Amino acid sequence: MTTVVQYLLSGLAIGGIYALVALGFHIMWSSAKAVNFAHGDTLMIGGLLAVYLLAAGLPLGLASLVAILAGGLFGLVLERVAVRPFLGQQGSVGWMLTTIAVGIMVESFATIQTQGYARPLPSPGIASSVHILGAGVYPQELVIPLVALIAMFGLRALQRHTLVGRAMRAVAHNKNAAALMGINVNFVVAFSFALAGLLGAAAGVLVAPVVQASAAMGVLPGLKGFAVAIIGGITSAPGVVITGLVYGVMEKFVEGYISTAAREIIGFSLMILTLLVFPQGLFGKREVMKV
């Protein structure tokens, strides 16, 4: 029983990271029908920048806040220079190559700065573990899935009760109609990419104390976050968050009872099988194009 609880709690922690990343992909796709394939690197930006700012003398809270804002700025700038130029071109997927290229460059720059070493991010959340039904877990790990759920409900509230949120829903529904109604579509898309960047950097700040910050820390979470968004249905915010949490738990059980190598094989095999049965994802809606 203790082992099961341990895997469950650890799985929810890593699943919360996948959920935050996947939620960012959902936000970007809903507004632009394009995503930032360097989105995983926002985790690295958040985690590493918090480490360096803390070392420079800033309090942990302020260092974390500045690092998260830097992630939002990264998403904003990347949308402007690497995504927007291709959105107006019919059938163009140039944003895929440009965002991947930016991600590689950012990761390479971080590797040069860190010399390939991981850096710890001290946090009260890992000072001591707590025990739940015999399973030991850091409070930091318990916070991560809670933040993912808060982000999901916060996004829902934003979209329902604010002007920019309603504009995001309108652009997601029909970009051309939204533009005809006077909505600044470019602003909404840029805001969406910045918001996704904030979530990605927040995920990096949350997970860095547990796994340590490094130049490559966002590679697998970024890839798996995208896989989770596709499995859950990239058009559904609750779908991607729920799928992220479940995917993380599944990984930990496979890792514990079979092996670490089998974790990736089984995880991505399930992704392929799910998409064969549910092409729009588990919770996604079929998008109809009118011509």
Secondary structure as the mmCIF struct_conf table of DSSP 4:
data_model
#
loop_
_struct_conf.conf_type_id
_struct_conf.id
_struct_conf.beg_label_comp_id
_struct_conf.beg_label_asym_id
_struct_conf.beg_label_seq_id
_struct_conf.end_label_comp_id
_struct_conf.end_label_asym_id
_struct_conf.end_label_seq_id
HELX_RH_AL_P HELX_RH_AL_P1 THR A 2 ALA A 32
BEND BEND1 LYS A 33 LYS A 33
TURN_TY1_P TURN_TY1_P1 PHE A 37 HIS A 39
HELX_RH_AL_P HELX_RH_AL_P2 GLY A 40 ALA A 55
TURN_TY1_P TURN_TY1_P2 ALA A 56 GLY A 57
HELX_RH_AL_P HELX_RH_AL_P3 LEU A 60 LEU A 78
HELX_RH_PI_P HELX_RH_PI_P1 GLU A 79 VAL A 83
HELX_RH_AL_P HELX_RH_AL_P4 ARG A 84 LEU A 87
TURN_TY1_P TURN_TY1_P3 GLY A 88 GLY A 88
BEND BEND2 GLN A 89 GLN A 89
TURN_TY1_P TURN_TY1_P4 GLN A 90 GLY A 91
HELX_RH_AL_P HELX_RH_AL_P5 GLY A 94 THR A 114
TURN_TY1_P TURN_TY1_P5 GLN A 115 GLY A 116
STRN STRN1 ARG A 119 ARG A 119
HELX_RH_3T_P HELX_RH_3T_P1 PRO A 124 ILE A 126
BEND BEND3 ALA A 127 SER A 128
STRN STRN2 VAL A 130 ILE A 132
TURN_TY1_P TURN_TY1_P6 LEU A 133 GLY A 134
STRN STRN3 ALA A 135 VAL A 137
HELX_RH_AL_P HELX_RH_AL_P6 PRO A 139 HIS A 161
BEND BEND4 THR A 162 THR A 162
HELX_RH_AL_P HELX_RH_AL_P7 LEU A 163 HIS A 173
HELX_RH_AL_P HELX_RH_AL_P8 LYS A 175 LEU A 180
TURN_TY1_P TURN_TY1_P7 MET A 181 GLY A 182
HELX_RH_AL_P HELX_RH_AL_P9 VAL A 185 VAL A 211
STRN STRN4 ALA A 213 ALA A 213
TURN_TY1_P TURN_TY1_P8 ALA A 215 GLY A 218
HELX_RH_AL_P HELX_RH_AL_P10 VAL A 219 GLY A 232
TURN_TY1_P TURN_TY1_P9 ILE A 234 THR A 235
HELX_RH_AL_P HELX_RH_AL_P11 ALA A 237 TYR A 257
TURN_TY1_P TURN_TY1_P10 ILE A 258 ILE A 258
HELX_RH_AL_P HELX_RH_AL_P12 THR A 260 VAL A 277
TURN_TY1_P TURN_TY1_P11 PRO A 279 GLN A 280
BEND BEND5 LEU A 282 PHE A 283
HELX_LH_PP_P HELX_LH_PP_P1 ARG A 286 LYS A 290
#
